[in-house]
Amino acid sequence: MANVWSGVTIDCLDPERVARFWSALLGREPGPSQEGWVYLGERGDPQPRLVFQPVPEPQTGKVRIHLDISVDDIDEAMTAVINLGGRFTGERHDYEEGVVVVMADPEDHEFCLVKYYG
């Protein structure tokens, strides 16, 4: 039996709003979804699909897993995130292999924009 990573599920108060943010940021269209949920992509896509699941309570505390998004231009990508309703957390890391900035989507799910050198 082959184990295959098929998706990432994100808990949301407003799945439609958060999915619109990620759809615009990643250029991924919604696929077939169960009612109240939003799926970006479909099973079998080359990239794992993102699933936005409705939950009744807001996020509390730091989530221990996050997405890394590779970008060509860190400043351009940060501006795009902010224009889509996300925010910069103020955290930036400069490494020999590249730059990482920590961003958050409209419901404060943190993720990293990563610009690799070379």
Secondary structure, DSSP 8 states (H G I E B T S, - for coil): ------EEEEEESSHHHHHHHHHHHHT--EE---TT-EEES-TT-SS-EEEEEE-SS---S--S---EEE-S-HHHHHHHHHHTT-EEEEEEEEETTEEEEEEE-TT--EEEEEEE--
